[in-house]
């Protein structure tokens, strides 16, 4: 997928954002998680298979295809369990490897939807992190959090990862409503490595293209 990515929210009202747009990095694609998930996975797998050598044995080709479908379905399932609306991930190889990174756009969150007041929601959204700063993205105030997530065997997360989150208050809602954009990478195994920093810079560049869309 290239160019601008568009996605919409389910619950909107007059004057409030109906969704978002952003420009993903070259070689990245999006898997929607409410509908069209299997079709997106098939498109990604078909594209990846075409990049394999033409002389690869048919059995190996089938095995590679099935393994990629299995991996993408697992990643999509984990993202959906994290209340994600969309999953963005690299699908083209760079120097023979696929970048170990992805980011998700959360389902918009309100205080009433989780039985908390606004202060409690904001506190629960904001994780412990080594760095935190206030940001404004396309008129939306919020903050950017940069930290390290530890392995979580209960969620099949085997390695620690660098995580950057933008937590934005969605404009024009009388009742506070938030959107979280969460980036994660295991980089080269070290969350503070040069590769991790480069991938974080790439994600920050993507966030400069983030825009709210209105009907």
N, C-alpha and C positions, 0 to 999 in steps of 0.2 A: 504494500500500500504506500502511496506517496501523496504529497500535497496535504491539505487540511483534513483533519479528522473531526467528525461531528457526532454528537450524541445528545439524547434528550432525556429529561427527567419525566417521571410518571405523574407527579403531583405538582401542578403549577397553577398560578392564578394571574389575573391581569396585572401587568406591570412588573412581574417577577421573571427571572430567567427561566427559559424553557429548556435549557441545556447548556452545552459548552462546545467550543471548538478549540483546537490546538494544532500545531504543526509538529508531527513526530519526527525523530531523526530518520535520515535515509536508511532503508533496510529494516525498518520496524513495521509492525502491523498491529491491528487491534482485534481482540476477541470480545464481542459484546456478551454479557452474562445473563441478561434477562431473556433474550430471544436471539436466534441466529447463531448460537454458539457452535453447534456442530458444522454448520455451513462454513463458518470462518475457519474452523480447524481444518476442514477438508481443503479449503483454498490454500492455507499455509502449507499443509503437507504436500499438496500437488506441486506447489512452487519449489519446495525444498527437494523433492524427488527429482525434479527436472535439472537440478544443479549437480546431481550425482553423475559419475562417469558413465558414458554410454555403454561401455562393455561390462558393467557390473552384472553378475549372474541374477537371473530372475528371482531365485529364492532369496538372495541377499537383499534385493530390492524390496520384496514383499516384507521381509523381516524388518528392514529399516523403516518402512512405511508404518507398519503396525506399532513399532516401538515409539515412533514420533507421535502417533495418534494417542497412544497410552500416556505419554509424558504430558502432552498438551491438555488432555482431559483432566489429568491429576492437578496440573497447575490451575486450570480453570475452576476446578472444584474447590481448591484451597482458597482461591480468590473470592469465590462466591460465599464461602463460609465466613470470610472476613468482611462481608457486607459490601462487596465491590459491585459497581455498575459496569465497568469496562476494565479490561486487562490489556495493557500495551507491552509488547515485548519484541526483541530483535529476532528476525527470521532469516537474515542473510549473514553468511560467514564473513568474518574479517580476519585476514591472515590465516585462513583455514579453520577458524573456530567461531562459534556463536557466542556473542557477548553474554556473560552471566549476570544479566540485569533485567529488571522489569519495573513497571509502575502501574498502579491501579487507581481508578477514580471511584470513590466511595458512593454508596447511595446517600443522598442528602439526609441529614440527621437533625431531628428536632428534639427538644426537651421532652415533649409529651410522648413521643414515640418510644422512649426508654424509661419513662416514669421518673425523670429527674428535673430539677430546676436548671436554669441556664448556667449558673455558676458550676453546678456539679457536672454538667455535660462538658463544659470547657475544661474542667480539671481532669475529667476522664480521658478526653481526647489528647491532652498534652502529656506525652510520656516523659520519663526521665531522659535527659539528653545532655551531651557535652556542650552543645551550643544551641541557643534559641534566640530568634530575633523577630521583631515585628515587620510585617510586609504589607504591601498593598498591591493587589493583582487586579487589573481592570476595574478599579474602583472598589474592590472588596478588601476589607481589612482582615487581618489574621496574623498568623505567625508561621515561621519556618523553623523546623526542629531538625537538628543534625545529630545523630547518635549511632549507637551500635546495638543491634538486637542479638540476644543470645540464642543458642540452639534451643529448640522446643520439640522434644521427641513426641509429645502428645499430638502435635500438628505435622509430624513428619518433616520437621525442619532440622537438618543434621548439622548445619554449620552456622557460625556467627556471621552476621552480615552488616554492612553499612546501610543505614536507613535515613532517608530524608523525607520529611512530611511537610506539606503546605496545608494548613488548616484555615479555611477561609469562610467568613460569614457571607452567606448568599445575600446579595443586595435586595432591598425593597420588601423584605418579609417583616411584617409587624411582630410576629413571633420569631425569635432567633432561630436560624436554620444554618447548618454548616455543611461544607463539602471538604473532604479530605483527599488529597492527592499524595499517594505514598510510593516512594521509590525505594528499591532494595537491590543490593548487589553483594555477591560474595567475592567479587573481584578476583584476585589471585590468591585468596585465602587469608588476606590481611586487610581488615577494614580501614586501616590507616595508610595503605600503600598508595603509590603514585597512580596506579591503575584505578583504584577506588576513587581517588580525587578527580581523575579525568572523567570518569563516568558520572560522578556527582555534578561536575561542571556541565556535562551534556544535558543532564536532567534539568538543571537550573536554566539552561538556555531554552529548553522546551517550555518551561513555565513562563518565560517572557512572551511566548506566543499565545498563552491561554486567554480566551475571551468568553464572556457569557453570551449566549445567543437568546434572542427574544422572538416570539411569534409576531 
